[in-house]
Amino acid sequence: MDLRRIFTTFAQSKLAYLKNKNIVMEKLEETINEELKRFLLSKGEIDEHLPQCPDVESKWETIAQAYMPDGIREFQNYPVASLGWMMYIGMAIASMWDKDWEIYSQFPDLYTYLRDKRGYDNMDEYIREEELKLDNKASADLESLASECAARVHSTLMHLHIEPGTREAFFAYVACLHQLYLMGAAVQLKRMGYHMTKIG
């Protein structure tokens, strides 16, 4: 899927996706959300009621804007990595929120901050080892989990048969990233002990 041409057209003004999202893309996000939630529930990585964290969610737009040039470039040859890296980013932002959000919330570009630690290709490794502080086994387990989530989302995206280089192709890609970001955050929030419990 060639996304570069429509990136130039639609991604320059604070993510046109956020302003032009239509019912088809909303349905796509719902579908991806349901598929990821079902898979992650089966792995015990999230709760039925996902934790809410408006601070993390509020960073999505600026992170997505900063990520697009790298993500679109990498999608051409490494689509699963291009998608999966966003799940790691969601986990990293949730971790930052828990550690010291008063400081991290002031960073103008958290994506670039994470990427530039070891470069785009090794960003997943940096997040696992330095941001999440995982040991070798936990790091390998998360690598497998994130890869499986991204592969499932990529399969869903490919089955849409959207014409490459179109508005719909760009919006669909962003929809996939958005859900991976949110689910990454949800996984990390649960790992840190945050749970939503039903009252009454």
N, CA and C of each residue as an Amber inpcrd file, in Angstrom:
protein
   600
   0.8470000  -1.1840000   0.0000000   0.0000000   0.0000000   0.0000000
   0.8850000   1.2370000   0.0000000   0.7770000   2.0870000  -1.0160000
   1.5800000   3.2870000  -1.1170000   0.8460000   4.4360000  -0.4520000
   1.3310000   4.8550000   0.7210000   0.6460000   5.8900000   1.4870000
   1.3230000   7.2460000   1.3760000   2.4780000   7.3250000   0.7200000
   3.2250000   8.5760000   0.7320000   2.4460000   9.7230000   0.0960000
   1.8130000   9.4620000  -1.0400000   1.1440000  10.5430000  -1.7630000
   0.0270000  11.1540000  -0.9390000  -0.8010000  10.3040000  -0.3000000
  -1.8860000  10.8890000   0.4730000  -1.4030000  11.4350000   1.8060000
  -0.2370000  10.9580000   2.2770000   0.3010000  11.5670000   3.4890000
   0.5510000  13.0540000   3.2410000   1.1450000  13.3780000   2.0980000
   1.4300000  14.7760000   1.7740000   0.1540000  15.5870000   1.7290000
  -0.9070000  14.9820000   1.2110000  -2.1570000  15.7080000   1.0370000
  -2.9250000  15.8690000   2.3360000  -2.9770000  14.8240000   3.1230000
  -3.9040000  14.8180000   4.2580000  -3.2740000  14.9200000   5.6390000
  -1.9710000  14.7310000   5.7710000  -1.3940000  14.6540000   7.1080000
  -0.7560000  15.9450000   7.5960000  -0.7720000  16.9790000   6.8110000
  -0.0670000  18.1810000   7.1910000  -0.8300000  19.0570000   8.1780000
  -2.1170000  18.9860000   8.2220000  -2.8830000  19.9150000   9.0560000
  -3.5040000  19.2160000  10.2660000  -2.6670000  18.9000000  11.2360000
  -3.0880000  18.2810000  12.4940000  -3.9570000  17.0550000  12.2850000
  -3.4710000  16.1740000  11.4490000  -4.1650000  14.9130000  11.1910000
  -5.5870000  15.1330000  10.6950000  -5.7000000  15.2830000   9.4020000
  -7.0210000  15.4550000   8.8090000  -7.9420000  14.3080000   9.1750000
  -7.3410000  13.1620000   9.4650000  -8.1400000  12.0130000   9.9050000
  -9.0690000  12.3760000  11.0650000  -8.5420000  13.1100000  12.0200000
  -9.3250000  13.4100000  13.2090000 -10.5170000  14.3010000  12.8920000
 -10.4210000  15.0440000  11.7950000 -11.4870000  15.9680000  11.4370000
 -12.4180000  15.3870000  10.3740000 -11.9330000  14.3760000   9.6580000
 -12.7030000  13.8640000   8.5270000 -13.1230000  12.4000000   8.6900000
 -12.8680000  11.8480000   9.8630000 -13.1990000  10.4420000  10.0880000
 -14.6900000  10.2030000   9.8250000 -14.9860000   9.2490000   8.9700000
 -16.3810000   8.9810000   8.6410000 -16.8460000   7.6900000   9.2940000
 -18.0510000   7.3260000   9.0330000 -18.6480000   6.1680000   9.7060000
 -17.9360000   4.8730000   9.3560000 -17.3640000   4.7960000   8.1360000
 -16.6410000   3.5870000   7.7400000 -15.3950000   3.4140000   8.6020000
 -14.6670000   4.5040000   8.8050000 -13.4580000   4.4290000   9.6190000
 -13.7930000   4.2010000  11.0900000 -14.8880000   4.7810000  11.5510000
 -15.3170000   4.5230000  12.9220000 -15.6360000   3.0450000  13.1000000
 -16.2560000   2.4550000  12.1050000 -16.5650000   1.0290000  12.1640000
 -15.2830000   0.2030000  12.1520000 -14.3080000   0.6460000  11.3580000
 -13.0250000  -0.0600000  11.3230000 -12.3640000  -0.0240000  12.6920000
 -12.3610000   1.1510000  13.3310000 -11.7640000   1.2410000  14.6680000
 -12.4920000   0.3230000  15.6420000 -13.8070000   0.2660000  15.5450000
 -14.5670000  -0.6190000  16.4230000 -14.1820000  -2.0730000  16.1990000
 -14.0290000  -2.4440000  14.9220000 -13.6680000  -3.8240000  14.5870000
 -12.2920000  -4.1770000  15.1330000 -11.3260000  -3.2950000  14.9170000
  -9.9710000  -3.5350000  15.4110000  -9.9660000  -3.5890000  16.9320000
 -10.6900000  -2.6730000  17.5540000 -10.7830000  -2.6530000  19.0010000
 -11.3140000  -3.9780000  19.5330000 -12.3870000  -4.4620000  18.9260000
 -12.9990000  -5.7140000  19.3730000 -12.0500000  -6.8920000  19.1800000
 -11.3530000  -6.9280000  18.0330000 -10.4460000  -8.0420000  17.7600000
  -9.2630000  -8.0410000  18.7100000  -8.6740000  -6.8690000  18.9220000
  -7.5430000  -6.7830000  19.8400000  -7.9700000  -7.0750000  21.2760000
  -9.1140000  -6.5540000  21.6530000  -9.5930000  -6.7840000  23.0170000
  -9.8280000  -8.2710000  23.2520000 -10.4380000  -8.9490000  22.3020000
 -10.6890000 -10.3750000  22.4420000  -9.3770000 -11.1580000  22.5810000
  -8.4160000 -10.8230000  21.7350000  -7.1190000 -11.5130000  21.7750000
  -6.3860000 -11.2360000  23.0920000  -6.3230000  -9.9720000  23.4920000
  -5.5900000  -9.6200000  24.7080000  -6.2740000 -10.1470000  25.9660000
  -7.6020000 -10.2180000  25.9520000  -8.3150000 -10.8450000  27.0700000
  -7.9540000 -12.3180000  27.1810000  -7.8420000 -12.9820000  26.0410000
  -7.5110000 -14.4090000  26.0470000  -6.1050000 -14.6580000  26.5980000
  -5.2510000 -13.6420000  26.4880000  -3.8830000 -13.7410000  26.9960000
  -3.7540000 -13.2100000  28.4220000  -4.8620000 -12.6930000  28.9570000
  -4.8220000 -12.1360000  30.3110000  -4.0810000 -10.8150000  30.4090000
  -3.9430000 -10.1120000  29.2920000  -3.1660000  -8.8750000  29.2730000
  -3.9920000  -7.6270000  29.5700000  -5.2980000  -7.7330000  29.4900000
  -6.1790000  -6.6180000  29.8220000  -7.3690000  -7.1580000  30.6010000
  -8.1130000  -6.2440000  31.2280000  -9.3540000  -6.5980000  31.8990000
 -10.5270000  -6.3370000  30.9620000 -11.6620000  -6.9110000  31.2990000
 -12.8730000  -6.6930000  30.4960000 -13.2020000  -5.2120000  30.4150000
 -13.0770000  -4.5350000  31.5360000 -13.3040000  -3.0850000  31.5670000
 -11.9410000  -2.3990000  31.5130000 -11.6600000  -1.7610000  30.3890000
 -10.3440000  -1.1690000  30.1840000 -10.1610000   0.0700000  31.0530000
  -8.9710000   0.2490000  31.6040000  -8.7160000   1.4470000  32.4110000
  -8.7490000   2.6960000  31.5380000  -9.2400000   3.7760000  32.0960000
  -9.3090000   5.0450000  31.3840000  -8.1640000   5.9360000  31.8410000
  -7.4830000   6.5390000  30.8940000  -6.3740000   7.4310000  31.2190000
  -6.3710000   8.5920000  30.2230000  -7.1690000   9.6050000  30.4830000
  -7.2820000  10.7400000  29.5550000  -5.9550000  11.4180000  29.2440000
  -5.0310000  11.4390000  30.2030000  -3.7370000  12.0690000  29.9490000
  -2.9960000  11.3640000  28.8170000  -2.9990000  10.0410000  28.8540000
  -2.3390000   9.2620000  27.8000000  -3.0810000   9.4330000  26.4800000
  -4.3890000   9.3710000  26.5200000  -5.1810000   9.5130000  25.3020000
  -4.9940000  10.8890000  24.6760000  -4.7950000  11.9030000  25.5150000
  -4.6680000  13.2690000  24.9910000  -3.3840000  13.4760000  24.1950000
  -2.4080000  12.5980000  24.3770000  -1.1440000  12.7210000  23.6520000
  -1.1970000  12.0740000  22.2620000  -2.2870000  11.3910000  21.9650000
  -2.3650000  10.6430000  20.7150000  -2.1410000  11.5060000  19.4800000
  -2.7990000  12.6400000  19.3940000  -2.7190000  13.4390000  18.1700000
  -1.2920000  13.9030000  17.8780000  -0.6060000  14.4340000  18.8710000
   0.7440000  14.9240000  18.6180000   1.7060000  13.7730000  18.3350000
   1.5100000  12.6460000  19.0070000   2.3540000  11.4790000  18.7510000
   2.1190000  10.9520000  17.3380000   0.8720000  10.8630000  16.9320000
   0.5640000  10.3570000  15.5940000   1.1380000  11.2680000  14.5180000
   1.0000000  12.5650000  14.6940000   1.5730000  13.5030000  13.7310000
   3.0690000  13.2950000  13.5720000   3.7630000  13.1720000  14.6940000
   5.2120000  13.0090000  14.6460000   5.6080000  11.6580000  14.0550000
   4.7660000  10.6430000  14.2840000   5.0890000   9.2820000  13.8430000
   4.8850000   9.0710000  12.3520000   3.9640000   9.8030000  11.7430000
   3.5640000   9.5220000  10.3660000   4.7070000   9.4210000   9.3620000
   5.6430000  10.3470000   9.3060000   6.7060000  10.2090000   8.2980000
   7.4730000   8.8970000   8.4180000   7.8160000   8.5070000   9.6430000
   8.5340000   7.2480000   9.8570000   7.6330000   6.0510000   9.6010000
   6.4220000   6.1020000  10.1470000   5.5210000   4.9600000  10.0100000
   5.1610000   4.6650000   8.5700000   4.8630000   5.6930000   7.8130000
   4.4910000   5.4990000   6.4130000   5.6690000   4.9870000   5.6020000
   6.8580000   5.5200000   5.8670000   8.0520000   5.0400000   5.1600000
   8.2780000   3.5540000   5.4310000   8.1740000   3.1610000   6.6860000
   8.4460000   1.7800000   7.0570000   7.3500000   0.8200000   6.6240000
   6.1220000   1.3310000   6.4820000   5.0120000   0.4550000   6.1230000
   5.2270000  -0.2200000   4.7780000   5.9470000   0.4340000   3.8890000
   6.1600000  -0.1210000   2.5530000   6.7750000  -1.5140000   2.5970000
   7.7950000  -1.6820000   3.4280000   8.5220000  -2.9590000   3.4890000
   8.3530000  -3.7170000   4.8030000   7.9570000  -2.9990000   5.8410000
   7.8260000  -3.6270000   7.1600000   6.5090000  -3.2220000   7.8060000
   5.4000000  -3.6320000   7.2310000   4.0940000  -3.1770000   7.7310000
   3.8040000  -3.5860000   9.1720000   4.2230000  -4.7830000   9.5690000
   3.9340000  -5.2290000  10.9370000   4.7210000  -4.3920000  11.9390000
   5.9640000  -4.0640000  11.6200000   6.7440000  -3.1990000  12.5080000
   6.1450000  -1.7980000  12.5540000   5.7520000  -1.2810000  11.3960000
   5.1600000   0.0560000  11.3240000   3.9300000   0.1630000  12.2040000
   3.1490000  -0.8940000  12.2720000   1.9670000  -0.9180000  13.1350000
   2.3450000  -1.2310000  14.5830000   3.1610000  -2.2400000  14.7630000
   3.4790000  -2.7130000  16.1060000   4.2240000  -1.7140000  16.9650000
   5.0510000  -0.8840000  16.3290000   5.7920000   0.1060000  17.1060000
   4.8500000   1.0240000  17.8730000   3.6520000   1.2570000  17.3160000
   2.7170000   2.1490000  17.9940000   2.1690000   1.5170000  19.2700000
   2.0950000   0.2100000  19.3230000   1.6700000  -0.4410000  20.5610000
   2.7220000  -0.2260000  21.6430000   3.9950000  -0.3510000  21.2720000
   5.0690000  -0.0610000  22.2180000   4.9950000   1.3850000  22.7090000
   4.7200000   2.2960000  21.7970000   4.6470000   3.7100000  22.1720000
   3.5330000   3.9270000  23.1860000   2.3790000   3.3030000  22.9620000
   1.2830000   3.4080000  23.9180000   1.6880000   2.9060000  25.2890000
   2.4370000   1.8090000  25.3280000   2.9110000   1.2720000  26.6010000
   3.9000000   2.2350000  27.2590000   4.7860000   2.8040000  26.4510000
   5.7880000   3.7200000  26.9960000   5.1370000   4.9720000  27.5780000
   4.1420000   5.5180000  26.8880000   3.4870000   6.7280000  27.3830000
   2.7440000   6.4310000  28.6780000   2.1110000   5.2620000  28.7680000
   1.4450000   4.8770000  30.0190000   2.4560000   4.7520000  31.1520000
   3.6280000   4.2100000  30.8460000   4.6850000   4.0840000  31.8570000
   5.1560000   5.4580000  32.3160000   5.3220000   6.3660000  31.3820000
   5.7320000   7.7380000  31.7200000   4.6800000   8.4160000  32.5890000
   3.4300000   8.1840000  32.2530000   2.3250000   8.7590000  33.0320000
   2.4000000   8.3060000  34.4860000   2.7310000   7.0350000  34.6800000
   2.7990000   6.4810000  36.0350000   4.0270000   6.9750000  36.7860000
   5.1300000   7.1620000  36.0850000   6.3890000   7.5170000  36.7430000
   6.4560000   8.9910000  37.1390000   6.1870000   9.8700000  36.2030000
   6.2860000  11.3100000  36.5170000   5.6440000  12.1160000  35.3950000
   4.3270000  12.1200000  35.3690000   3.6220000  12.7980000  34.2870000
   3.7910000  14.3080000  34.3460000   4.0300000  14.8380000  35.5230000
   4.2330000  16.2840000  35.6430000   5.4050000  16.7330000  34.7790000
   6.4100000  15.8780000  34.6750000   7.5790000  16.1880000  33.8370000
   7.3140000  15.8020000  32.3860000   6.9220000  14.5410000  32.1560000
   6.7830000  14.0450000  30.7920000   5.6890000  14.7680000  30.0030000
   4.6590000  15.2250000  30.6770000   3.5710000  15.9060000  29.9700000
   4.0320000  17.2160000  29.3470000   5.1550000  17.7280000  29.8160000
   5.6830000  18.9810000  29.2800000   6.5290000  18.7790000  28.0290000
   6.8890000  17.5350000  27.7330000   7.6910000  17.2650000  26.5360000
   6.8490000  17.5610000  25.3040000   7.3370000  18.3580000  24.3700000
   6.5380000  18.7030000  23.1920000   6.3790000  17.5540000  22.1950000
   7.3130000  16.6000000  22.2250000   7.2920000  15.5260000  21.2240000
   7.8160000  14.2430000  21.8570000   6.9320000  13.5100000  22.4900000
   7.3430000  12.2840000  23.1810000   7.7540000  11.1830000  22.2050000
   7.1650000  11.1780000  21.0100000   7.5630000  10.1600000  20.0370000
   9.0230000  10.3340000  19.6510000   9.4050000  11.5360000  19.2910000
  10.7910000  11.7810000  18.8840000  11.7510000  11.5130000  20.0330000
  11.3310000  11.8350000  21.2360000  12.1360000  11.5410000  22.4160000
  12.4380000  10.0430000  22.5010000  11.4220000   9.2080000  22.3110000
  11.6100000   7.7580000  22.3650000  12.4310000   7.2580000  21.1840000
  12.0950000   7.7270000  20.0040000  12.7780000   7.2510000  18.7910000
  14.2640000   7.5560000  18.8140000  14.6170000   8.7410000  19.2610000
  16.0060000   9.1730000  19.1630000  16.9330000   8.5410000  20.1940000
  16.3790000   7.7770000  21.1160000  17.2350000   7.0840000  22.0730000
  18.1350000   6.0630000  21.3770000  17.5520000   5.2810000  20.4510000
  18.3470000   4.2800000  19.7230000  18.0040000   4.2410000  18.2350000
  17.1740000   5.1470000  17.7770000  16.7610000   5.1340000  16.3850000
  15.4740000   4.3640000  16.1910000  14.8160000   4.5960000  15.0740000
  13.5170000   3.9780000  14.8130000  13.5810000   2.4550000  14.8660000
  14.5760000   1.8710000  14.2110000  14.6380000   0.4100000  14.0990000
  14.7540000  -0.2790000  15.4490000  15.3680000   0.3820000  16.4190000
  15.5790000  -0.2270000  17.7310000  14.7050000   0.3790000  18.8160000
  13.6670000   1.1100000  18.4130000  12.8150000   1.7600000  19.3990000
  12.0830000   0.7460000  20.2670000  11.6420000  -0.3550000  19.6790000
  10.9550000  -1.3870000  20.4620000  11.8770000  -1.9520000  21.5370000
  13.1210000  -2.1840000  21.1560000  14.1090000  -2.7100000  22.1070000
  14.3440000  -1.7190000  23.2360000  14.4880000  -0.4460000  22.9000000
  14.7050000   0.5770000  23.9250000  13.5390000   0.6290000  24.9030000
  12.3130000   0.6000000  24.3790000  11.1430000   0.6900000  25.2570000
  11.0690000  -0.5190000  26.1800000  11.3060000  -1.7120000  25.6340000
  11.2560000  -2.9090000  26.4780000  12.3160000  -2.8850000  27.5620000
  13.5370000  -2.5120000  27.1790000  14.6610000  -2.6200000  28.1130000
  14.7710000  -1.4300000  29.0690000  14.6020000  -0.2310000  28.5640000
  14.8780000   0.9580000  29.3640000  13.6330000   1.6370000  29.9260000
  12.5720000   1.6860000  29.1380000  11.3680000   2.3480000  29.6360000
  10.5420000   1.4170000  30.5090000  10.3730000   0.1700000  30.0710000
   9.5630000  -0.7850000  30.8250000  10.4000000  -1.6520000  31.7670000
  11.7180000  -1.6350000  31.5880000  12.6370000  -2.3590000  32.4800000
  12.3320000  -3.8560000  32.5410000  12.1520000  -4.4820000  31.3920000
  11.8150000  -5.9020000  31.3420000  13.0770000  -6.7580000  31.3070000
  13.0040000  -7.9270000  31.9470000  14.1110000  -8.8600000  31.8380000
  14.0190000  -9.5790000  30.4900000  14.9730000 -10.4470000  30.2150000
  15.0530000 -11.0670000  28.8910000  13.7950000 -11.8390000  28.5180000
  13.2820000 -12.6220000  29.4690000  12.0940000 -13.4260000  29.1720000
  10.8750000 -12.5410000  28.9530000  10.6710000 -11.5810000  29.8360000
   9.5180000 -10.6930000  29.7000000   9.6090000  -9.8620000  28.4230000
  10.8360000  -9.4910000  28.0650000  11.0430000  -8.7240000  26.8400000
  10.6800000  -9.5630000  25.6150000  11.1100000 -10.8200000  25.6180000
  10.7930000 -11.7120000  24.4960000   9.2920000 -11.9740000  24.4200000
   8.6610000 -12.1220000  25.5710000   7.2140000 -12.3580000  25.6010000
   6.4570000 -11.1520000  25.0470000   6.8980000  -9.9530000  25.4250000
   6.2230000  -8.7530000  24.9180000   6.4630000  -8.5830000  23.4280000
   7.6560000  -8.8900000  22.9840000   7.9480000  -8.8120000  21.5490000
   6.9940000  -9.6980000  20.7550000   6.7670000 -10.9010000  21.2660000
   5.8500000 -11.8310000  20.6110000   4.4170000 -11.3080000  20.6460000
   4.0210000 -10.7600000  21.7760000   2.6550000 -10.2460000  21.9230000
   2.4070000  -9.0770000  20.9850000   3.3200000  -8.1140000  20.9700000
   3.1500000  -6.9340000  20.1170000   3.1540000  -7.3210000  18.6450000
   4.0100000  -8.2560000  18.2780000   4.0740000  -8.7140000  16.8970000
   2.7700000  -9.3830000  16.4790000   2.2130000 -10.1980000  17.3620000
   0.9520000 -10.8700000  17.0530000  -0.1870000  -9.8640000  16.9240000
  -0.2410000  -8.8830000  17.8010000  -1.2800000  -7.8490000  17.7170000
  -1.1750000  -7.0910000  16.4030000   0.0470000  -6.6870000  16.0520000
   0.2530000  -5.9400000  14.8160000  -0.0910000  -6.7720000  13.5910000
   0.2740000  -8.0650000  13.6100000  -0.0250000  -8.9410000  12.4790000
  -1.5340000  -9.1060000  12.3040000  -2.2480000  -9.2070000  13.3990000
  -3.7060000  -9.3270000  13.3240000  -4.3310000  -8.0520000  12.7490000
  -3.8280000  -6.9100000  13.1900000  -4.3610000  -5.6450000  12.6680000
  -4.0180000  -5.4980000  11.1910000  -2.8140000  -5.8760000  10.8170000
  -2.4140000  -5.7980000   9.4060000  -3.2900000  -6.6890000   8.5390000
  -3.5960000  -7.8800000   9.0250000  -4.4700000  -8.7840000   8.2740000
  -5.8440000  -8.1620000   8.0700000  -6.3780000  -7.5530000   9.1220000
  -7.6730000  -6.8810000   9.0000000  -7.6060000  -5.7540000   7.9770000
  -6.5440000  -4.9790000   8.0200000  -6.3680000  -3.8720000   7.0880000
  -6.2970000  -4.3660000   5.6510000  -5.5430000  -5.4250000   5.4030000
  -5.3890000  -5.9490000   4.0480000  -6.6900000  -6.5330000   3.5020000
  -7.5040000  -7.0870000   4.3870000  -8.7630000  -7.6770000   3.9480000
  -9.8180000  -6.6320000   3.5800000  -9.5260000  -5.3800000   3.8400000
 -10.4590000  -4.3260000   3.4410000 -10.3860000  -4.0410000   1.9500000
  -9.2510000  -4.4190000   1.3310000  -9.0480000  -4.1980000  -0.1040000
  -9.2610000  -2.7230000  -0.4720000  -8.6890000  -1.8550000   0.3260000
  -8.7820000  -0.4210000   0.0510000  -7.7560000  -0.0530000  -1.0210000
  -8.1640000   0.7830000  -1.9400000  -7.2670000   1.1920000  -3.0180000
  -6.0890000   1.9760000  -2.4540000  -4.8620000   1.5460000  -2.7660000
  -3.6820000   2.2670000  -2.2760000  -3.6690000   3.7140000  -2.7640000
  -3.0990000   4.5880000  -1.9470000  -2.9450000   5.9730000  -2.3460000
  -4.1910000   6.8190000  -2.2470000  -5.1900000   6.3310000  -1.5190000
  -6.4410000   7.0720000  -1.3970000  -6.6000000   7.6320000   0.0130000
  -7.5490000   8.5480000   0.1300000  -7.9000000   9.0880000   1.4420000
  -8.2550000   7.9650000   2.4080000  -9.0260000   6.9940000   1.9090000
  -9.4670000   5.8890000   2.7570000  -8.2790000   5.0550000   3.2450000
  -7.2740000   4.8750000   2.3770000  -6.1000000   4.0900000   2.7740000
  -5.3570000   4.7760000   3.9200000  -5.2020000   6.0770000   3.8230000
  -4.5260000   6.8120000   4.8780000  -5.3170000   6.7570000   6.1780000
  -6.6070000   7.0340000   6.0900000  -7.4350000   7.0390000   7.2880000
  -7.4680000   5.6610000   7.9430000  -7.4960000   4.6110000   7.1280000
  -7.5090000   3.2550000   7.6760000  -6.2140000   2.9560000   8.4180000
  -5.1000000   3.3970000   7.8750000  -3.8060000   3.2010000   8.5340000
  -3.7870000   3.9030000   9.8920000  -4.2680000   5.1470000   9.9220000
  -4.2860000   5.8880000  11.1810000  -5.2290000   5.2290000  12.1860000
  -6.3510000   4.7070000  11.7060000  -7.2850000   4.0120000  12.5970000
  -6.6100000   2.8180000  13.2530000  -5.8200000   2.0870000  12.4780000
  -5.0960000   0.9340000  13.0210000  -4.0910000   1.3800000  14.0840000
  -3.3380000   2.4260000  13.7780000  -2.3660000   2.9350000  14.7410000
  -3.0340000   3.3900000  16.0280000  -4.1600000   4.0690000  15.8950000
  -4.8630000   4.5970000  17.0580000  -5.2450000   3.4790000  18.0240000
  -5.8060000   2.4170000  17.4990000  -6.2180000   1.3230000  18.3650000
  -5.0330000   0.5890000  18.9780000  -3.9590000   0.4530000  18.2420000
  -2.7670000  -0.1800000  18.8060000  -2.1690000   0.6780000  19.9170000
  -2.2000000   1.9780000  19.7520000  -1.7260000   2.8980000  20.7960000
  -2.5650000   2.7430000  22.0620000  -3.8830000   2.7610000  21.9010000
  -4.7700000   2.6540000  23.0600000  -4.6400000   1.2980000  23.7480000
  -4.5190000   0.2280000  22.9630000  -4.3970000  -1.0970000  23.5650000
  -3.0380000  -1.2800000  24.2270000  -2.0130000  -0.6930000  23.6430000
  -0.7050000  -0.7410000  24.2910000  -0.7640000  -0.0690000  25.6530000
  -1.4090000   1.0830000  25.7070000  -1.5620000   1.7790000  26.9840000
  -2.3580000   0.9440000  27.9690000  -3.4300000   0.3070000  27.4980000
  -4.2650000  -0.5120000  28.3810000  -3.4770000  -1.6880000  28.9580000
  -2.6650000  -2.3200000  28.1200000  -1.8400000  -3.4420000  28.5920000
  -0.8890000  -2.9680000  29.6860000  -0.2220000  -1.8600000  29.4470000
   0.7390000  -1.3760000  30.4250000   0.0660000  -0.9080000  31.7120000
  -1.0840000  -0.2630000  31.5860000  -1.7960000   0.1790000  32.7870000
  -2.1740000  -1.0150000  33.6650000  -2.6050000  -2.0970000  33.0330000
  -2.9300000  -3.2830000  33.8350000  -1.6710000  -3.8470000  34.4870000
  -0.5820000  -3.8820000  33.7340000   0.6660000  -4.4050000  34.2920000
   1.1280000  -3.5870000  35.4950000   0.7820000  -2.3170000  35.5200000
   1.1690000  -1.4520000  36.6310000   0.1530000  -1.4590000  37.7530000
  -0.9280000  -2.2480000  37.5800000  -1.8790000  -2.4220000  38.6700000
  -3.1340000  -1.5690000  38.6080000  -3.3480000  -0.9060000  37.4660000
  -4.5520000  -0.0790000  37.3340000  -5.6840000  -0.9380000  36.7670000
  -6.8160000  -0.9620000  37.4530000  -7.9590000  -1.7570000  37.0250000
  -9.2350000  -0.9370000  37.1440000 -10.1650000  -1.2110000  36.2340000
 -11.4900000  -0.6240000  36.3220000 -12.4030000  -1.6730000  36.9280000
 -13.0220000  -1.3460000  38.0320000 -13.9500000  -2.2940000  38.6700000
 -15.3710000  -1.7930000  38.5910000 -16.2800000  -2.6820000  38.3470000
 -17.6900000  -2.3310000  38.2550000 -18.2630000  -2.1330000  39.6540000
 -18.9430000  -1.0140000  39.8510000 -19.5240000  -0.6990000  41.1520000
 -21.0200000  -0.9990000  41.1320000 -21.4830000  -1.6810000  42.1580000
 -22.9100000  -1.9550000  42.2720000 -23.3030000  -3.2270000  41.5760000
